[in-house]
Amino acid sequence: MTIGSDFASYEPGRKLRLGPLYYSMADMSLQNGMGDIASKNNVLLDADLGNFTAIRHANGRDWWVLVPEFGNSKWHTFLLSPQGFEEMPLQILSLSDGSCEHHGQTSASLDGNMIANWGDCKVTVLGFDRCAGILNVPLELAAPSQWFTGGGVAFSPSRRYVYVTSHNVLFRADLESSTPKLDTMRFSYGQGPYTVPGNTFHYLVNGPDGNIYGNIPSRARFFHALKSPEGTGIANINFGPQDIQLPVANVRTLPHFPNFRLYDLSGSPCDTLGINTPVSASEPIEKGWEGLSLYPNPATNQVSLAIDPSWTSSGPAQYQLVNPFGSRLRKGEIPKGADSQQIGKRLKKWRLFFPK
């Protein structure tokens, strides 16, 4: 199943209007087990909407889909289970005036306990109960003076910090502070050691390696990378401008990756299905992948692995090459003591499972 929203109309006072919210159904029995779309553009909600996000339910199986209406005080919540979508009661939050709220990104923390929503006037940070599907404890971070329509948000892995973008500025708020506020972290104007000339910022996404990646609001063949999002200050966040090179040009788009590594909330009232979590909600997202890098990704012909020799110090390491449909394309072995390996020719989009 896929979920998405579309631009329904252009309104001079509010720019682009988002909605409806659609979903499509995939049948994995079609195309000889490769799967295909069985139905598409099914309307889940037809309203004046903001951007949606998805969080795994505390039972480890189902999903919550959350989307605010324009102004972000009204939130729609859907429970996605094997029975399909179930709409929950509308949640209305007590927030300040939202009449100036254009649409920006909505993101969830990696543990699923917090949501952030970008708006023209402010960034709204909300607590979320992923057992009951209820939003709570809103915090409103006022927009600084350098603020332009349309921006992104992402939490650091520990959710201590929330990172926010606005055109040519990267901001951060310390949510453990007694008075959280958005402070400038990087910018593409002026002079100084923290200037990133010629770069702009748009949407942000958490990577499985603990980094935060960001695109820009114009045509480009790269993503920025924030490699130390838990860093204590500007000099410690290890920002890599244009760090990820793309094989094709990208315009404003960034894949929406809900946290598939977030499973059941052990010991919660909703932990009733007996699902054993491969990565618990509290386990660092990068655990088990230290010392491994892969490039280019995605690839069409050949990829290279750079490997910490400790991975192969006691013997060869086995790898499998798997396409997005779960079909194994290739398996192989990396020799004992090797620190690099080239894999394959004529590869299509795939993902790598690399057990120690």
KOLTORSE-985540 format. One record per residue (C-alpha): residue in one letter; x, y, z. Coordinates in nm, 3 decimals, always signed. Example, Ala and Ser with C-alpha at 12.3 -4.5 7.8 and 13.67 -1.06 7.14 Angstrom:
KOLTORSE-985540
 code      c1      c2      c3
    A  +1.230  -0.450  +0.780
    S  +1.367  -0.106  +0.714
END
This chain:
KOLTORSE-985540
 code      c1      c2      c3
    M  +0.000  +0.000  +0.000
    T  +0.122  +0.350  -0.079
    I  -0.011  +0.682  +0.053
    G  +0.026  +1.029  -0.094
    S  -0.130  +1.370  -0.133
    D  -0.168  +1.588  -0.438
    F  -0.194  +1.957  -0.524
    A  -0.565  +2.017  -0.576
    S  -0.566  +2.387  -0.656
    Y  -0.378  +2.714  -0.641
    E  -0.513  +2.980  -0.408
    P  -0.349  +3.327  -0.426
    G  -0.379  +3.384  -0.052
    R  -0.254  +3.043  +0.048
    K  -0.038  +2.936  -0.248
    L  -0.064  +2.562  -0.313
    R  -0.349  +2.375  -0.148
    L  -0.279  +2.011  -0.056
    G  -0.545  +1.744  -0.080
    P  -0.701  +1.498  -0.118
    L  -0.502  +1.225  +0.058
    Y  -0.485  +0.916  -0.160
    Y  -0.379  +0.555  -0.116
    S  -0.302  +0.276  -0.363
    M  -0.322  -0.102  -0.319
    A  -0.053  -0.344  -0.436
    D  -0.120  -0.714  -0.496
    M  +0.203  -0.912  -0.451
    S  +0.055  -1.217  -0.626
    L  +0.054  -1.032  -0.959
    Q  +0.338  -1.028  -1.215
    N  +0.457  -1.378  -1.117
    G  +0.514  -1.279  -0.757
    M  +0.682  -0.947  -0.835
    G  +0.363  -0.755  -0.746
    D  +0.170  -0.479  -0.920
    I  -0.075  -0.200  -0.841
    A  -0.428  -0.337  -0.806
    S  -0.600  -0.002  -0.746
    K  -0.472  +0.352  -0.722
    N  -0.579  +0.705  -0.631
    N  -0.833  +0.587  -0.376
    V  -0.938  +0.892  -0.174
    L  -0.874  +0.849  +0.197
    L  -0.953  +1.209  +0.297
    D  -1.069  +1.508  +0.091
    A  -0.993  +1.828  +0.281
    D  -0.754  +2.126  +0.283
    L  -0.454  +1.941  +0.421
    G  -0.095  +1.971  +0.527
    N  +0.173  +1.703  +0.490
    F  +0.118  +1.359  +0.641
    T  +0.343  +1.120  +0.829
    A  +0.318  +0.756  +0.941
    I  +0.421  +0.588  +1.268
    R  +0.415  +0.219  +1.351
    H  +0.155  +0.120  +1.613
    A  +0.285  +0.002  +1.951
    N  +0.163  -0.351  +1.869
    G  +0.446  -0.375  +1.614
    R  +0.219  -0.454  +1.318
    D  -0.029  -0.176  +1.243
    W  +0.041  +0.184  +1.140
    W  -0.090  +0.527  +1.234
    V  -0.127  +0.778  +0.949
    L  -0.156  +1.139  +1.067
    V  -0.231  +1.450  +0.863
    P  -0.323  +1.805  +0.977
    E  -0.573  +2.032  +0.811
    F  -0.459  +2.376  +0.699
    G  -0.362  +2.570  +1.011
    N  -0.249  +2.250  +1.193
    S  -0.494  +2.269  +1.484
    K  -0.715  +1.990  +1.340
    W  -0.546  +1.651  +1.301
    H  -0.688  +1.346  +1.124
    T  -0.565  +1.005  +1.240
    F  -0.613  +0.675  +1.057
    L  -0.530  +0.329  +1.186
    L  -0.402  +0.099  +0.912
    S  -0.439  -0.271  +1.001
    P  -0.496  -0.594  +0.803
    Q  -0.863  -0.488  +0.789
    G  -0.774  -0.164  +0.608
    F  -0.807  +0.199  +0.719
    E  -1.010  +0.300  +1.023
    E  -1.064  +0.673  +1.079
    M  -1.025  +0.782  +1.441
    P  -1.200  +1.081  +1.604
    L  -1.077  +1.421  +1.485
    Q  -0.824  +1.573  +1.726
    I  -0.848  +1.950  +1.777
    L  -0.548  +2.113  +1.945
    S  -0.539  +2.441  +2.134
    L  -0.280  +2.635  +1.935
    S  -0.213  +2.997  +1.851
    D  -0.354  +3.156  +1.537
    G  -0.286  +2.936  +1.236
    S  -0.426  +3.159  +0.965
    C  -0.081  +3.223  +0.817
    E  +0.019  +2.856  +0.808
    H  +0.132  +2.747  +0.463
    H  +0.225  +2.385  +0.418
    G  +0.561  +2.242  +0.522
    Q  +0.693  +1.902  +0.623
    T  +0.550  +1.680  +0.899
    S  +0.797  +1.434  +1.057
    A  +0.805  +1.184  +1.344
    S  +1.087  +1.105  +1.584
    L  +1.256  +0.768  +1.543
    D  +1.094  +0.632  +1.861
    G  +0.751  +0.747  +1.738
    N  +0.682  +0.953  +2.049
    M  +0.698  +1.300  +1.893
    I  +0.579  +1.476  +1.577
    A  +0.696  +1.808  +1.432
    N  +0.504  +2.018  +1.180
    W  +0.652  +2.309  +0.980
    G  +0.441  +2.623  +0.936
    D  +0.486  +2.982  +0.821
    C  +0.436  +3.120  +1.172
    K  +0.597  +2.848  +1.381
    V  +0.711  +2.491  +1.415
    T  +0.472  +2.282  +1.624
    V  +0.615  +1.991  +1.825
    L  +0.365  +1.737  +1.961
    G  +0.383  +1.434  +2.183
    F  +0.227  +1.117  +2.040
    D  +0.094  +0.805  +2.212
    R  +0.150  +0.530  +1.955
    C  -0.062  +0.287  +2.153
    A  -0.373  +0.508  +2.162
    G  -0.299  +0.730  +1.860
    I  -0.345  +1.050  +2.063
    L  -0.152  +1.377  +2.021
    N  -0.062  +1.577  +2.331
    V  +0.156  +1.847  +2.494
    P  +0.196  +2.089  +2.202
    L  +0.506  +2.311  +2.197
    E  +0.515  +2.604  +1.953
    L  +0.855  +2.732  +1.837
    A  +0.824  +3.081  +1.694
    A  +0.959  +3.133  +1.341
    P  +1.281  +3.341  +1.338
    S  +1.313  +3.647  +1.116
    Q  +1.493  +3.458  +0.833
    W  +1.188  +3.251  +0.737
    F  +1.053  +3.160  +0.394
    T  +0.749  +2.959  +0.289
    G  +0.797  +2.582  +0.276
    G  +1.050  +2.406  +0.495
    G  +1.150  +2.077  +0.650
    V  +1.182  +1.923  +0.996
    A  +1.358  +1.620  +1.145
    F  +1.443  +1.502  +1.495
    S  +1.788  +1.390  +1.603
    P  +1.799  +1.014  +1.682
    S  +1.763  +1.080  +2.057
    R  +1.487  +1.341  +1.985
    R  +1.669  +1.594  +2.201
    Y  +1.701  +1.826  +1.901
    V  +1.462  +1.919  +1.624
    Y  +1.623  +2.048  +1.303
    V  +1.431  +2.291  +1.084
    T  +1.505  +2.442  +0.742
    S  +1.400  +2.764  +0.576
    H  +1.543  +2.830  +0.229
    N  +1.908  +2.914  +0.303
    V  +1.917  +2.856  +0.680
    L  +1.933  +2.544  +0.896
    F  +1.793  +2.593  +1.248
    R  +1.789  +2.375  +1.558
    A  +1.598  +2.378  +1.886
    D  +1.711  +2.197  +2.202
    L  +1.393  +2.036  +2.333
    E  +1.559  +1.965  +2.670
    S  +1.611  +2.337  +2.727
    S  +1.381  +2.513  +2.973
    T  +1.302  +2.764  +2.696
    P  +1.343  +2.588  +2.359
    K  +1.390  +2.817  +2.059
    L  +1.513  +2.789  +1.701
    D  +1.881  +2.889  +1.673
    T  +2.075  +2.930  +1.347
    M  +2.311  +2.637  +1.279
    R  +2.417  +2.683  +0.915
    F  +2.343  +2.940  +0.648
    S  +2.438  +3.032  +0.290
    Y  +2.489  +3.404  +0.322
    G  +2.742  +3.632  +0.493
    Q  +3.091  +3.542  +0.608
    G  +3.225  +3.308  +0.872
    P  +3.325  +2.947  +0.943
    Y  +2.966  +2.821  +0.937
    T  +2.862  +2.969  +0.603
    V  +2.762  +2.726  +0.327
    P  +2.778  +2.943  +0.013
    G  +2.535  +2.875  -0.267
    N  +2.334  +2.608  -0.086
    T  +1.972  +2.602  +0.017
    F  +1.774  +2.368  +0.239
    H  +1.432  +2.206  +0.204
    Y  +1.298  +1.873  +0.338
    L  +1.489  +1.653  +0.584
    V  +1.483  +1.277  +0.650
    N  +1.647  +1.044  +0.904
    G  +1.876  +0.784  +0.752
    P  +1.930  +0.431  +0.891
    D  +2.291  +0.527  +0.970
    G  +2.200  +0.793  +1.227
    N  +2.257  +1.081  +0.984
    I  +2.000  +1.335  +0.867
    Y  +1.978  +1.400  +0.491
    G  +1.825  +1.699  +0.317
    N  +1.734  +1.811  -0.032
    I  +1.705  +2.161  -0.176
    P  +1.409  +2.349  -0.333
    S  +1.559  +2.360  -0.683
    R  +1.698  +2.122  -0.945
    A  +2.011  +1.947  -0.816
    R  +2.200  +1.617  -0.819
    F  +2.291  +1.597  -0.452
    F  +2.164  +1.578  -0.095
    H  +2.315  +1.749  +0.206
    A  +2.416  +1.531  +0.505
    L  +2.411  +1.612  +0.874
    K  +2.649  +1.351  +1.013
    S  +2.648  +1.433  +1.386
    P  +2.297  +1.554  +1.465
    E  +2.356  +1.507  +1.840
    G  +2.654  +1.748  +1.835
    T  +2.646  +2.005  +2.114
    G  +2.714  +2.312  +1.901
    I  +2.749  +2.451  +1.550
    A  +3.104  +2.324  +1.511
    N  +3.008  +1.972  +1.620
    I  +2.716  +1.887  +1.391
    N  +2.948  +1.787  +1.103
    F  +2.742  +1.927  +0.819
    G  +2.837  +1.792  +0.475
    P  +2.706  +2.020  +0.197
    Q  +2.630  +1.834  -0.128
    D  +2.760  +1.520  +0.040
    I  +2.544  +1.260  -0.140
    Q  +2.571  +1.265  -0.518
    L  +2.262  +1.152  -0.711
    P  +2.259  +0.974  -1.050
    V  +1.979  +1.201  -1.177
    A  +1.854  +1.551  -1.106
    N  +1.620  +1.593  -0.811
    V  +1.362  +1.871  -0.777
    R  +1.215  +1.921  -0.426
    T  +1.152  +1.549  -0.381
    L  +1.277  +1.336  -0.095
    P  +1.159  +0.980  -0.021
    H  +0.923  +0.954  +0.276
    F  +1.072  +0.691  +0.504
    P  +0.862  +0.605  +0.809
    N  +1.071  +0.418  +1.064
    F  +1.028  +0.053  +0.964
    R  +1.278  -0.047  +1.237
    L  +1.034  +0.068  +1.504
    Y  +0.833  -0.234  +1.617
    D  +0.636  -0.321  +1.931
    L  +0.657  -0.114  +2.247
    S  +0.751  -0.389  +2.487
    G  +0.540  -0.394  +2.804
    S  +0.280  -0.147  +2.677
    P  -0.095  -0.224  +2.690
    C  -0.082  -0.263  +2.310
    D  +0.203  -0.515  +2.304
    T  -0.034  -0.807  +2.260
    L  +0.069  -0.974  +1.932
    G  +0.391  -1.141  +2.046
    I  +0.600  -0.975  +1.776
    N  +0.971  -1.013  +1.836
    T  +1.142  -0.690  +1.743
    P  +1.459  -0.713  +1.531
    V  +1.548  -0.358  +1.642
    S  +1.385  -0.231  +1.961
    A  +1.254  +0.122  +1.996
    S  +1.542  +0.215  +2.227
    E  +1.825  +0.052  +2.031
    P  +2.051  +0.290  +1.834
    I  +1.944  +0.283  +1.472
    E  +2.300  +0.241  +1.346
    K  +2.392  -0.057  +1.564
    G  +2.543  -0.343  +1.367
    W  +2.638  -0.131  +1.065
    E  +2.954  +0.040  +1.192
    G  +3.244  +0.016  +0.952
    L  +3.038  -0.043  +0.639
    S  +2.975  +0.200  +0.354
    L  +2.836  +0.142  +0.007
    Y  +2.848  +0.355  -0.308
    P  +2.691  +0.454  -0.541
    N  +2.339  +0.390  -0.411
    P  +2.114  +0.340  -0.601
    A  +2.324  +0.171  -0.871
    T  +2.266  +0.036  -1.220
    N  +2.594  -0.137  -1.307
    Q  +2.835  -0.191  -1.019
    V  +2.872  -0.101  -0.652
    S  +3.166  -0.087  -0.414
    L  +3.176  -0.179  -0.047
    A  +3.425  -0.030  +0.196
    I  +3.456  -0.262  +0.496
    D  +3.623  -0.245  +0.836
    P  +3.876  -0.534  +0.823
    S  +3.751  -0.650  +1.165
    W  +3.438  -0.773  +0.985
    T  +3.646  -1.033  +0.799
    S  +3.935  -1.082  +1.043
    S  +3.817  -1.427  +1.153
    G  +3.695  -1.547  +0.816
    P  +3.497  -1.456  +0.503
    A  +3.173  -1.254  +0.526
    Q  +2.864  -1.355  +0.333
    Y  +2.640  -1.108  +0.150
    Q  +2.310  -1.120  -0.039
    L  +2.188  -0.879  -0.303
    V  +1.807  -0.836  -0.286
    N  +1.580  -0.627  -0.507
    P  +1.296  -0.411  -0.366
    F  +1.050  -0.698  -0.418
    G  +1.246  -0.935  -0.194
    S  +1.389  -1.149  -0.473
    R  +1.756  -1.245  -0.432
    L  +1.965  -1.127  -0.724
    R  +2.300  -1.258  -0.610
    K  +2.491  -1.397  -0.315
    G  +2.863  -1.401  -0.259
    E  +3.156  -1.397  -0.022
    I  +3.402  -1.129  +0.084
    P  +3.746  -1.283  +0.147
    K  +3.908  -1.298  +0.489
    G  +4.088  -0.975  +0.577
    A  +3.942  -0.776  +0.284
    D  +3.866  -0.406  +0.331
    S  +3.677  -0.350  +0.002
    Q  +3.475  -0.538  -0.255
    Q  +3.318  -0.462  -0.593
    I  +2.986  -0.630  -0.662
    G  +2.793  -0.701  -0.973
    K  +2.716  -0.575  -1.318
    R  +2.383  -0.472  -1.469
    L  +2.225  -0.415  -1.130
    K  +1.887  -0.250  -1.092
    K  +1.749  -0.080  -0.783
    W  +1.818  -0.302  -0.485
    R  +1.896  -0.305  -0.117
    L  +2.178  -0.488  +0.061
    F  +2.156  -0.729  +0.354
    F  +2.506  -0.774  +0.494
    P  +2.519  -1.006  +0.799
    K  +2.838  -1.032  +1.000
END
